[in-house]
Amino acid sequence: MMGLFWGLLGALFIGVSDGLARKTTQSVPILILILVVMALSSLVLSAGFAVADSWPQWHAYAWLASAISGLLNLIALAFLYHALHRGPVAVASPAASSFTVILVLINGFMGHPFSWGHLLAVGLVFVGVVMLTQPDKANSKHNHYSAQWLRTTAYCGLGAATAISLRFYLAQDAGDILGSVPALYLNRLFACLFTALILAFMIFRSGIPTLPKGQIWWLVLIQAVLESLALWAFLTGSADGGRVAATIGFAAFAAISTLVAWLLFDEKVPTKRWLWIAIIALGISIASTL
């Protein structure tokens, strides 16, 4: 039960963070947004390790897995933030949340237990994502997205889900060797490094991008804090055998981010789309409990 509680708390944090990303990605370049998110958590964790004087131990494979995982984290956020920037959140976030099922497929391919129930979960998520890409004909006066637009948003969300699932698989390997918090720290640190290098290259070629001023940076800061808190809550819930329960709770973030975009930014969410979000959540829950 505690694992489920922490998972739901993490879903609340990341759901609100992704809901705010619908606004921040409209004003802040995506690479800079990712850099802020990664740098904040890296600095906080660095301070914690410095105070405790207990840095991650050296292990060649674990560090390599963490480096690749960090790069995949950057790719995942780039896909996710682009999907949220395009909108609607009711398509982008549920598509990204399908990473749970993709991770099940990866584990099955790598020889881990796989069942017909997993195939049912995959089918439910696939049908849900496909149906989310259909425009709302019954409420066409509020429909601002074409079928092609919705499909592209869903593809970006699925791209994020694929990168997230691969990143989690490698992070699990690193976590088995180093521990969950050191593996998380290395993941964030490498992601921050890769983002800074890519951003520096783009600035060298095209110059410093024009940055917004004013209150938008408060939203970016809140988004970064919530994103870090979400991972902390998820790791806390995953300890002591609570991985399954925490994953089930965390899967709720798609509905929360959709609700945030609806409440704060008045993004229209047709009733049928809520139904398909629920179908995706059901598939994810089935995959998590098997």
C-alpha positions in Angstrom: 0.0 0.0 0.0 2.8 2.4 0.8 4.4 1.7 -2.6 1.1 2.6 -4.3 0.9 5.8 -2.2 4.4 7.0 -3.2 3.8 6.0 -6.8 0.6 8.2 -6.8 2.5 11.0 -5.2 5.1 10.8 -7.9 2.4 10.7 -10.5 1.0 13.9 -9.0 4.4 15.6 -9.1 5.3 14.6 -12.7 1.7 15.1 -13.9 1.7 18.7 -12.8 5.2 19.2 -14.1 4.2 17.9 -17.6 1.1 20.0 -17.5 3.2 23.1 -16.9 5.5 22.0 -19.7 2.5 22.6 -22.1 3.0 26.3 -21.2 6.8 26.5 -20.8 7.6 24.7 -24.0 5.7 27.5 -25.9 8.2 30.1 -24.6 11.5 28.4 -23.6 13.7 26.5 -26.1 13.4 22.8 -25.3 17.2 22.2 -24.9 17.4 25.0 -22.4 14.4 23.7 -20.6 15.9 20.2 -20.3 19.2 21.7 -19.2 17.5 23.6 -16.3 15.6 20.5 -15.2 18.7 18.3 -15.3 21.1 20.8 -13.8 18.8 21.5 -10.8 18.5 17.9 -9.8 22.3 17.3 -10.5 23.2 20.2 -8.2 20.9 19.1 -5.4 22.2 15.5 -5.5 25.8 16.7 -5.7 25.3 18.7 -2.6 23.8 15.7 -0.9 26.7 13.4 -1.8 29.2 16.1 -0.8 27.6 16.5 2.7 27.6 12.8 3.2 31.1 12.4 1.6 29.8 9.3 -0.2 30.1 9.5 -4.0 29.1 6.8 -6.4 31.7 4.0 -6.6 33.5 3.4 -9.9 32.2 0.5 -11.9 32.9 0.5 -15.6 29.7 -1.2 -16.8 27.5 0.7 -14.3 28.9 4.1 -15.3 28.6 3.2 -19.0 25.0 2.1 -18.5 24.4 5.3 -16.6 26.0 7.4 -19.4 23.8 5.8 -22.1 20.8 6.1 -19.8 21.5 9.8 -19.4 21.7 10.3 -23.1 18.4 8.4 -23.5 16.9 10.6 -20.8 17.8 13.7 -22.9 16.2 12.0 -26.0 13.1 11.1 -24.0 12.5 14.6 -22.7 13.2 16.1 -26.1 10.4 13.9 -27.6 8.1 14.5 -24.6 8.5 18.2 -24.5 8.0 18.4 -28.3 4.8 16.4 -28.0 3.6 18.6 -25.2 4.5 21.7 -27.2 2.4 20.5 -30.1 -0.5 19.3 -28.0 -2.9 18.2 -27.0 -1.6 17.0 -23.6 -4.5 14.4 -23.6 -2.6 12.6 -26.5 1.0 13.4 -25.7 1.1 12.3 -22.0 -0.8 9.0 -22.3 1.3 8.0 -25.3 4.5 8.7 -23.3 3.0 6.7 -20.3 3.0 3.6 -22.4 6.7 3.2 -21.6 5.6 0.7 -18.9 4.3 -1.7 -21.4 7.4 -1.2 -23.7 9.6 -2.0 -20.8 7.7 -5.3 -20.2 8.3 -6.2 -23.9 12.0 -5.5 -23.5 12.2 -7.6 -20.4 10.4 -10.4 -22.2 12.7 -10.2 -25.2 15.7 -10.4 -22.8 14.4 -13.6 -21.3 12.4 -12.3 -18.4 9.0 -13.8 -17.6 6.4 -13.0 -20.2 2.7 -14.0 -20.3 -0.5 -13.7 -22.3 -1.6 -11.0 -19.8 1.3 -8.9 -21.0 0.1 -9.2 -24.6 -3.4 -8.1 -23.4 -1.8 -5.1 -21.8 0.1 -4.2 -25.0 -3.1 -4.5 -27.0 -5.0 -2.2 -24.7 -2.4 0.4 -24.8 -1.9 0.2 -28.5 -5.7 0.6 -29.1 -5.9 3.5 -26.7 -3.1 5.4 -28.3 -4.5 4.8 -31.8 -7.9 6.1 -30.7 -6.5 9.1 -29.0 -5.2 10.2 -32.4 -8.7 10.5 -33.9 -10.2 14.0 -34.0 -13.5 14.5 -32.0 -16.0 14.7 -34.8 -19.0 15.0 -32.5 -17.6 18.2 -31.0 -15.9 19.6 -34.1 -16.4 23.3 -33.1 -13.9 22.7 -30.3 -11.6 20.4 -32.4 -8.5 22.3 -33.3 -6.4 19.3 -34.3 -6.4 17.3 -37.5 -5.9 13.5 -37.5 -2.4 14.0 -39.0 -1.5 16.4 -36.2 -2.8 14.0 -33.5 -0.9 11.1 -35.0 2.4 13.1 -35.1 1.9 14.1 -31.4 1.2 10.5 -30.5 4.4 9.4 -32.4 6.4 11.9 -30.4 4.9 10.6 -27.2 5.7 7.0 -28.3 9.2 8.1 -29.1 9.5 9.4 -25.6 8.1 6.1 -24.2 10.6 4.0 -26.1 13.6 6.1 -24.9 12.2 6.1 -21.3 11.8 2.3 -21.3 15.4 1.8 -22.6 16.7 4.3 -20.1 14.9 2.6 -17.2 16.2 -0.8 -18.3 19.8 0.4 -18.2 19.2 2.4 -15.0 18.0 -0.8 -13.4 21.2 -2.5 -14.3 23.3 0.4 -12.9 21.0 0.5 -9.8 21.6 -3.2 -9.1 25.3 -2.5 -8.9 25.5 1.0 -7.4 22.2 1.5 -5.7 19.2 3.4 -6.9 20.2 7.0 -5.8 23.8 6.8 -7.1 22.5 5.4 -10.4 19.9 8.2 -10.5 22.6 10.8 -9.8 24.8 9.6 -12.6 21.9 9.4 -15.0 21.0 13.1 -14.3 24.6 14.2 -14.4 25.3 12.6 -17.8 22.0 13.9 -19.1 23.0 17.4 -18.0 26.5 17.0 -19.6 25.1 15.8 -22.9 22.5 18.6 -23.0 25.2 21.3 -22.3 27.4 19.9 -25.0 24.6 19.9 -27.6 23.5 23.3 -26.6 27.0 24.7 -26.8 27.3 23.3 -30.3 24.0 24.9 -31.4 25.1 28.2 -29.9 28.4 28.0 -31.7 26.5 27.5 -35.0 23.5 29.7 -34.6 24.3 32.1 -31.7 22.6 32.5 -28.4 18.8 32.0 -28.7 16.4 34.7 -27.6 15.2 33.8 -24.1 11.9 34.9 -22.6 11.8 37.2 -19.6 9.5 37.5 -16.6 7.3 35.0 -14.8 7.7 32.1 -17.2 11.0 31.2 -15.4 9.1 30.7 -12.2 7.0 28.1 -14.0 10.3 26.5 -15.3 11.7 26.4 -11.8 8.5 24.8 -10.4 8.5 22.3 -13.3 12.1 21.3 -12.5 11.5 20.9 -8.8 8.4 18.8 -9.4 10.1 16.6 -11.9 12.9 15.9 -9.4 10.4 15.3 -6.6 8.5 12.8 -8.8 11.6 10.7 -9.3 12.4 10.8 -5.6 8.8 9.7 -4.7 9.0 6.9 -7.3 12.3 5.6 -6.0 11.1 5.8 -2.4 8.0 3.8 -3.3 10.0 1.2 -5.3 12.2 0.3 -2.2 11.5 -2.8 -0.1 9.6 -4.7 -2.8 7.3 -1.9 -3.7 8.3 -1.6 -7.4 5.1 -3.0 -8.8 2.8 -0.9 -6.6 4.8 2.2 -7.2 4.7 1.6 -11.0 0.9 1.2 -10.9 0.5 4.5 -9.0 3.0 6.3 -11.2 1.1 5.3 -14.3 -1.6 7.8 -13.3 0.5 10.7 -14.4 -1.0 10.9 -17.9 -4.5 11.6 -16.5 -3.1 14.2 -14.0 -1.1 16.1 -16.7 -4.2 16.2 -18.9 -6.3 17.5 -16.0 -3.7 20.2 -15.2 -3.7 21.3 -18.9 -7.5 21.4 -18.8 -7.8 23.3 -15.5 -4.9 25.8 -15.9 -4.7 26.3 -19.7 -8.3 25.5 -20.7 -7.2 22.8 -23.1 -10.4 21.0 -24.3 -10.6 17.3 -23.5 -13.5 15.5 -25.1 -15.3 12.9 -23.1 -14.3 10.1 -25.4 -10.6 11.0 -25.0 -11.0 10.5 -21.2 -12.3 7.0 -21.9 -9.2 6.1 -24.0 -6.9 7.5 -21.4 -8.6 5.2 -18.9 -8.1 2.3 -21.3 -4.4 3.1 -21.5 -4.2 3.3 -17.8 -5.8 -0.1 -17.5 -3.3 -1.6 -19.9 -0.4 -0.1 -18.0 -1.8 -1.4 -14.7 -2.2 -4.9 -16.1 1.4 -4.8 -17.3 2.7 -3.6 -14.0 0.9 -6.3 -11.9 1.9 -9.3 -13.9 
